[in-house]
Amino acid sequence: MLLAALLFVLFYVFWILMSGFFTPFLLAAGAASSLAVVWFAYRMGVADREGHPVHLIWSALAYWPWLVREILKSALDVSRVILDPRLPASPTLVRFKPRQKTVVGLVTHANSITLTPGTLSVEVGPEQFVVHGLTRASAEAAVDSDMDRRVARFERVR
């Protein structure tokens, strides 16, 4: 029930932000629409802990600033590689076993790697990740990384 209430609030706030109009009729229509979407989601069985991981909100708020900082650092590194006249790129593939156990954890880790400039998640699975890096250093940095540890800690929050 708490999940349903939280989904309703999130949908309603989204409705208000996207609408930009605050007339009583539109506010009521937004509330009714949000309530209908939550009801349909429960009837269809798609509103569950895995599909809507609201239990991860607080740990996500701690993880995202760290990820933004890593993205900015990697963007500077990629810029240096591109602007260097010798272009010291050395494309490399690495394979490693991730620490994540859940689908949410695996997807978060894979997307975090791909969001970081200079790296790309090529293959993702519970037994193996394959990551492509623009340089050997950026590819090897994905193996047993701080990101892997942080995402594993992020997914264990219950």
Order of alpha helices (4+ residues) and beta strands (2+ residues): alpha-alpha-alpha-beta-alpha-beta-beta-alpha-alpha
